[in-house]
Structure formats: structure tokens, C-alpha cells
Amino acid sequence: MRKVAIVGGGATKCGKREASWRDLVQEAGKAMFESVGNLSPKDIDSLIVGAAQPERFVFQAHVAPLVAEYLGITPRKVLARTELMCASGQSAIRYAWACVASGLSDVAVAFGVEKMFMPDMAEAQTNMTCVLDREWDGVNGLSAPPFFAMTAQRHMHEFGTTREQMAQVSVKNHRYSSMNPLAQFQKQFTVEDVLKSLMISPPLQLLDCSGITDGAAGVVMVPVEEAKKYTDTPMYIIGSGQASIGNVVNNLASLTDWVPLKLATEEAFRTANITLKDIDIAELHDCFTISEIMEYEAFGWCEKGKGGKFIEEGQPYIGGKIAVNPRGGLLGCGHPLGATAILQTVDILQQFRREVPKGRLVEGAEVAIAHNLSGPANVHSIMVYSR
Amino acid sequence: MSNAELDKVKRPETIKLPLMLDFYPLEDTKTTGISQFFTNLKDGRLTTTKCNRCGKLLWPPRIICSNCFSNELEWVDLGTEGELYAFTEMRIGAPLGFVEDVPFCIGIVKIGGLLISTRIDNAKHDQLKIGDKLKLKIVELDDRRVFYRFTRIDGK
């Protein structure tokens, strides 16, 4: 296996964009190419496009060659589109990494894009209902908010987690996203604001939920030996982990204990040869406030059931035990499914390069993780990066 | 000024909801190998498949055991009463086809050794609590397909 470096990356502004799916692709492509010196589209031999539901959101299939055409890329090694719902972008990163690591590809792009705002938003909600097992869970109206609402209810029931603690996750991530010009939401909120926001699916309210978002992003990967040809400040992929258990609600390992995340974490730490203490930045998948609380626990920053207390004590802030989501998270930045993991990765690269605003800069960061869950949290995917 | 002709073309105002977009499974023997589940449901029985070789209880029902890949599965009854494990209510964000039903309760019910998701039809969110007893109910669609739901057993 060859060691792989990320030499550049770029992204669109995320949000409710007055732009088409194709506009987003072009904007992110331009930003990506502008971030890497000496790189021509013709050098890229492989392109993996993370896209969750272009068939439903913009009625377009076969999207990898479409992206290639708009970016002037003519792949000669590997061209593919990856779908793993909320982790579709992470999947693109894993494939591109595997392509370069195996020696098959010399310059690979992991790209991600989603256009989620539709003329009729009920149609967008409909799309999200086939994410869980459509015939046995989706049929009961079980899309992401109701599923994570029940997860939150059980966590509150079993461990005494409070609504205030969950709201504090939203407060933290919006504080950081207010300093991120690419973020969907740049407004700060108080705990009271969160608890007064619209009830979506009790106990989850509007500010407990990540947004519906348009956005795109891309990163460029090369073998480590080639990295300095493109940049003085590459970022290295040093490990990864992924695990999945079950799919329909009955076959999940547990509603309140994310066993596959623990397995993915073990694998990521083993392959990167790190421990929890080595991590300086954790970009975690906060699709809902309860998700981030359960992730503090599964990674091991706090004991099982103490995730609420962990945020209450301010431990996941910059300067605390671990800087969680200094980008602003999905709660603050939005969640354009296929692009989300790539956006996390671009921000980690900018953290290492000290290109982010001071208020959310993690001083001296050396090691970062990017995590995504997908579906009913039955799949967890992690990449480990170092400066 | 261009001499290009301007013509108007019509699109249909509405399109009939295709079967694959209405959420409920197709259930006759021509479309699925687990048609028996729906036949049983029409008789008021909530059932699933159990493997005769390894004994694994499988949900959702299927045609081959995912544990030992045996084809010898039998239909077993899960019972008609369960206990509420978790619940919430769809207030905002219902998919097309369910928008008229909002708000409606969704739960996970413990029944026959399984945890299955369900609609809860006769209760508002603030009337429910974890541990409530629920009773099986069957709903029939206008094309005669059926599906299961649950209702709260009154009388506290």
C-alpha cells in the first residue's frame, strides 16, 4: 500500500443556493483547482463522485462522467459514483484513497455534491424516507428526524440526558459556524433559542437538526512522494475505519450504544497507530444534537451515558478535552449529503494550514479525524489525517 | 428580433402516484416471495419467518435465512400485543402521501422478541409513555393491499 496525501481542496458556499446542481459542481471544481498549484485537469486519472440521491433531487443519473465533463477531467483509471447516503462523500474519499494507495491511480479526485432544495420541499422529504428500509421502516414515516428523535428519547430515558445538554451542542456548533464563511448558518443561538425553536419530531426541535443544504466540494489525492510537486503543505491520510451492523430497526446492535462506531474507531486507531489522546480535531457527524453526544461516548472521550455532561462542562470546545466540530458541524454548516465529508476534509486541511479564522483555529493541531454516520447510524466511517 | 417560432407545449397537471413511490410494499405472489406475510396479516396475524435449520427468527420476513442460508423457513406468529419501547410524532417533514396524516405518532414496539417500527394510530404524543401496552391493527389500502399498525390499549 502506498501512503497517500491530500494536496488541495475547495468547496462552495453551502446553504439554500440560487444555483443548479451543475453550477455547484463547477464552483467547487474551480475552487479545488485554484487551491493546487501545477495541477491540470488532464493530470487527474481517477474521479470518484459522492452523490446520495441525484436521481431524486435533480432527476439525473450517471453523474460521475457528468462531473468529469464539467471539470475538464478525462479519467483513464477509475471513474465511479459512490452512494452511502449521509456518508456518500466519505465513501468517495475512501475509494479515491484506495485507488491511489493500491497504485492503480496516481492523481485522484474525491468529489461530492448534493442539491437538496427542490421547488416542492415535500418531494425532498419524500426522498429522505427511502433511506431507512423503505418497506419496513420508511413505510411507518420513519425518516431521519423521527428515528433520531427516538434515539434521543431512549438516551434521555436510560441516562438522564437533558434537552438543555442537547441544545448546548447546537449552541457550540453554531458559534463556530458563525466564523465560517462557507457555512449555511452564520447566526449564533442560545440554549433558550434552541428550546424555543419549531418542534420537528419530539424531543427534537429545528435547531437540533442539521439543515437541508446545497453544496459541493472536492479534494485531490496523490502518493506521498509526489505531494511536494503540488504543495508545501500536504495533509496525510494515516488511517481509516468503517463498520456496519444491521439495517432495519430490529437488527441494529442497539439504539443507544453505537457499536459499529466503536468498531470503526478501533480500526481507525489501529491503522493510524494513534490513541484518543493524539487527536487534536474531531469533525464528527452531528446530523442531530443527540448524535454528537453519543459520539463523545463511543469514541471514548467520556463514559457511556455521560455525553450530556461532557458538553455541559464545555469539554468539546477548542481548549477543552477535544475540539469537536470547529468547522461548525453539520448543524452550523449544513448537510449536503454527498459533499459533507469532503467539506469536513477541506476544513481540516485549512486548519492544518492555519487558513481558518482565529476564533475557530485549533492551535498546533497535528492529527484530525473526520467521521460520518449514515442511515439509522448502522454505518460509521472514519478517516484519520495528519499534518 | 429573431424569426424563431414560439410554440406552447402542455405537461400533465398531475401524475398518478407510481406504486413504487407510495411506501407500502408490493405484496402479491407475482411481486414478492414473502406474500404469505400479507395473507397472514389479512387474517389478523402478524407473522415473520423463522429458520428451521438454525432457529434464527428473521425480521423482516425473507425467503432465505441470512444466518445459515437455508431455504427452509417457517411462518411464526409474533402475537397481537406488544410494549412501547420508544416513540415520537411526525410534526413537520412528512413525505408526500403522508402529509395529510400529520401529526401522527411513530413508535418502536417490542413484540415476539423483536423491536419493530410502527405507526401508532389512536394516540397523541403526550398520551404515550415508554412501556405502554399496544395492540395490533391492520390497515387496508384502496387497492386491497394491507399493512400493520398498532394502537394504544386504553384503560391504563
Contacts between the chains, C-beta under 8 A, distances in Angstrom:
chain1	res1	chain2	res2	distance
A	122	B	94	7.6
A	122	B	95	7.0
A	122	B	96	4.9
A	122	B	99	5.9
A	123	B	96	6.3
A	125	B	93	4.9
A	125	B	94	6.5
A	125	B	95	5.0
A	125	B	96	7.6
A	126	B	21	7.4
A	126	B	95	3.9
A	126	B	96	4.7
A	126	B	97	7.4
A	128	B	93	7.9
A	128	B	95	7.5
A	129	B	23	6.8
A	129	B	95	4.3
A	133	B	60	7.2
A	134	B	23	6.5
A	135	B	23	8.0
A	135	B	24	7.8
A	135	B	25	4.1
A	135	B	60	7.1
A	136	B	25	7.9
A	136	B	59	7.8
A	136	B	60	4.6
A	136	B	116	7.5
A	136	B	117	7.1
A	137	B	117	4.8
A	138	B	23	5.9
A	139	B	23	4.6
A	139	B	24	5.8
A	139	B	25	7.1
A	139	B	147	6.5
A	140	B	106	5.6
A	140	B	117	4.8
A	140	B	118	5.6
A	140	B	119	5.1
A	140	B	149	7.9
A	141	B	90	5.1
A	141	B	94	6.5
A	141	B	95	7.4
A	141	B	98	5.5
A	141	B	101	7.8
A	141	B	104	6.5
A	141	B	106	5.2
A	141	B	119	6.5
A	142	B	106	5.9
A	142	B	117	5.2
A	143	B	93	6.8
A	143	B	95	7.0
A	145	B	93	5.9
A	146	B	88	4.9
A	146	B	89	8.0
A	146	B	90	5.9
A	146	B	106	4.9
A	149	B	88	3.8
A	150	B	86	3.9
A	150	B	87	6.7
A	150	B	88	5.3
A	150	B	106	7.6
A	150	B	107	7.7
A	150	B	108	6.1
A	151	B	86	7.9
A	153	B	86	5.3
A	153	B	87	7.2
A	153	B	88	6.6
A	153	B	130	7.6
A	154	B	85	7.8
A	154	B	86	5.2
A	157	B	130	5.9
A	198	B	92	6.7
A	199	B	91	5.3
A	199	B	92	7.6
A	200	B	91	6.0
A	200	B	92	5.1
A	200	B	93	6.3
A	201	B	88	4.9
A	201	B	89	6.5
A	201	B	90	6.2
A	201	B	91	6.1
A	201	B	92	7.6
A	201	B	93	7.4
A	202	B	88	5.7
A	202	B	89	5.7
A	202	B	91	7.3
A	202	B	125	5.7
A	203	B	88	7.8
A	204	B	88	7.8
A	248	B	59	6.8
A	248	B	60	5.9
A	249	B	108	6.0
A	249	B	115	6.1
A	249	B	116	6.8
A	249	B	117	4.8
A	250	B	59	4.7
A	250	B	114	5.0
A	250	B	115	4.9
A	250	B	116	5.7
A	251	B	59	7.3
A	255	B	86	6.8
A	255	B	108	7.6
